[in-house]
């Protein structure tokens, strides 16, 4: 069974450009989480969805960040415009057993904004 | 504030020794989870202990939970070089955050 799939694995872009990160959760998992990991702040929860509906986006740092889940098998995290401080590894994770259940993580998207 | 905080931040041991890392949290929880992250990879779930459990084993892993002290510990017995990784706890509660992890180095 395929795990959580994220793309791209690596993205290098220039400040001001739009960045779109993609995630395909494990089939049947009804919770999807977006995390950001940096050395300074560790793992930060950005937003999570339940049955494709955003439940808590209080971790989204600014209006430049947006996330969507148009269907149960696809989610995007968009940054527009991107800034150097957005450089981080962005992880998507899904869960079958609710918001406090075991998380299955993708391999992450490493974003570098120059 | 972080719901799960791991201690120590870094730990270096010889292969074959046991490694113990700790996690503290702030509010009541449904469960507590431990994850491993190898360099450049995503987190992998290791073990989940429910709030009504005190101890749980999985292979070379032993997890304890003390809800009165709001703390948990992860013990890895007979460590191997392949155990070198960062270890994170996640308190299953209203807050869904992770701590900054314990970086474990196992020296062959």
Interface residues (C-beta under 8 A of the other chain):
Chain A: X4 X33 X35 X42 X43 X44 X45 X48 X91 X93 X99 X100 X101 X102 X103 X104 X105 X106 X107 X108
Chain B: X2 X29 X30 X31 X33 X35 X41 X42 X43 X44 X45 X48 X88 X90 X92 X93 X96 X97 X98 X99 X100 X101
